[in-house]
Amino acid sequence: MAQQLPPPALIETWLDIIQNPKIPLYIIRERTKLLCYFFGSIELAYMYVEQNQFNHKKAS
């Protein structure tokens, strides 16, 4: 059974969290681990959000 990816809005929030220096380090580490678990890298997570935002705007 294929694993379903989290919604792009949630991934975008996680990406915002790991860029925010005011967030505690342990939370940044956990979100980074989740992103790498789902996408393999932070860069691929950004690509996922970008592609899905484009598709959402296109569908509107």
N, C-alpha and C positions, 0 to 999 in steps of 0.2 A: 504494500500500500504506500503510495507516494505521500511524502510529508507536505503539508500545506504551509505556505509562507505566511507570516503575519501581515496585516494590512500595511500598505505603504505609509499611512499617517503615523502608525506606531513606530515603524522603522525610522522615519524622519525625526520623531521625538527622541528615540534612542541616540541617533546621530547628534542631535542638538545637545543632549546630556553629556556625551563624551567630549564635546568641545567646550563645555562650560567650566571654567576654573573654580567656580564657587561650589560646584557639586563635590561631595566627599569622594575621595579616591576609591573607596571600596565600591561605590555605586558605579563609577566610571568603569572600573575593572569588570564588574558583573555585566554591564551593558555591552562592553567590548567583547566579552566571551560569548554572549548571546548572538551578537552580530556575526562574529566569526563562525559560530556554530551553524547559523542559517545560511550564510553567504560565502564563507571561506576567507573573506577579507573585508575591511572597511570600505575599500574602493568599490567592490562589487555591491555592497549595500547602498552606496550612493548611486550607483548605476541603476539599481532596482527602483529606487525612489524616483529618479529622473525619468526613467522609461514609463513608470506607472502614472506619474503626474502628466506626462505628455499624452498618454492614452486617455486619461480622465478628461483633460481639456479638449481633446479631439472628439470624444464621445458626447460632450455637452452640446 
